[in-house]
Amino acid sequence: MEIREMRAFVAVVEEGGLSAAARRLHVSQPAVSQTVQALERQLGVQLLVRSNAGVQPTDAGRTLLTEARAVLARHDQAVAAVARHVSGNTLLRIGIPLELPPDLLSRALADLAGAFPDTRVQVVHAATTGQLDLLRTGELDLGLLREHPVGPELDAMPVLEEKLGVLLSKEDAEKLAGPGGVRLDALAGLTWIGFPREGSPAWYDEIVAIFRSHGLEAGTEPAASPALIAELKLAAVSAGGAFTLAPPNWTQPLPEQVAWCPLAGAPLVRRTWAVWPASSHRRDLGHLVAALDAL
């Protein structure tokens, strides 16, 4: 029996239902249900009874609840005890996606430096899926992801919402832009210079679904190293007949022949979450998360 399974079971009993437990754990309801069912198969007993009043533990479930709470308390105590031995120059590894507004993290890091001067920060540039892999293997302490993670082993907090606009050649912008910006359906026939789906599948799928609801077809940009992606986007857009999505505070200098335009009605909102291991008890990490929450 794993720690995450015990946490899920305790959450279901304490919250009185699968949906409430899923919200507490930041996972989907089917994931919680599957975890409980797997526990029942593993132990060979029924743990929960579902009724109109919610979910109630059976006698076996109440026994497991008592034992699971004790195990989780001991586990958390052990982690906290070891964490107290961490001192001196401590490394905090943070994952950064492309196109992150520079001031988002800089203000929080300045706050962290004042409170924890011995903490060194190491920045890792990676897409969402790469950051998730590093978080789950313990090689990253905090990630800034473009989609909400699934699974009780990670905690998450929204830190940024950006209403995306488009980068177009000035010739295309003059043809397509109206008083409220560019209508998304007006981009039909232009090529989207996007990003590979494997970098952030849920965000990619959300974009594609919104595109298709407005009569657009999605394509992806050619494979490239992260350092070249911005330059490739601008070069493709400059030639005309193409567009790319970009926030209002696009950090790259725009060529003279490229213009940024808002999307009418703001149909595309890019969200960024701060994500960290749920088992972490690092005080410097907790301070950084609080600083990001205060922005």
PyMOL commands that set and color helices and strands:
alter all, ss='L'
color gray80, all
select helices_A, chain A and resi 3-15+18-25+29-43+59-83+102-115+128-136+170-176+184-187+197-199+201-213+226-238+283-293
alter helices_A, ss='H'
color red, helices_A
select strands_A, chain A and resi 48-51+54-57+90-96+119-125+142-145+154-163+165-169+177-178+181-182+191-192+242-246+258-262+269-277
alter strands_A, ss='S'
color yellow, strands_A
deselect
rebuild
show_as cartoon
